[in-house]
Amino acid sequence: MAKQGISQAGLLGLALLAGAAQADTDADGFTNPLDQLQFNPSLDQREFERSTLSALNVYDPWESWNRRVYHFNYRFDEWVFLPLVNGYRYVTPRLVRSGVSNFFGNLGDVPNLLNSLLQLKGKRSLQTTGRLLLNTTVGVAGLWDPASRLGLPRQSEDFGQTLGFYGVPDGPYVMLPLLGPSNLRDTGGKVFDFAAESQINYLNMSETSSEHPEITGLRVVDLRHSTNLRYGQLNSPFEYEKIRYVYREARKLQIAE
């Protein structure tokens, strides 16, 4: 009986050893995959500290005020904007939402074209002109977007990018009420783009919107619907700093393209 118990124990031990050997081998045949990892010794604590300081090194002299606006935007988003957007998505079919976004996107191609011309981007200006002509006619005033299907995607250009193209510095970081992250240069650019679109009055929309403010309201809801940023989605106590840093770096890339 004792010999039988020892024999069973031995078999169990062999099984455990075999299982451990199998566990060390991945399905793709590599044994101990962690042993294959190679670390760059230069990426030490100092490198981490330098990258962290770079993220924090954003000119933000109005930080105290900007943080208040950030928290206002956070609560307004939570209590007003997102319920409106969710309601809009609930009562409006996807096809209609897509048409609304296309229509307002077609209007937005007007300042895109103007700023492409100001930045002397000939190819992009021709592409945006083609988009406007094609989407306004074949796309029925922009409700559809056949231009993108034909290889003419929307290219976003604003006056803030135009100013940056000519070397105007971004200036202090600004958190705008409702509109979100910006800087002094880009804030002035938003004012210019709005004024230019109003003066051009493409498809008579500026005049019509002044007579029917619900169109402006729909445009605001559509803009929030199509903007992916959600306050709090980073799940970090340093979300303000992250948004500030990402905005600055994204604008650098947009100006450089």
Summary of the structure (lengths in Angstrom):
residues: 257
radius of gyration: 27.8
end to end distance: 81.6
largest distance: 100.2
contacts: 647
relative contact order: 0.11
helix: 69%
strand: 4%
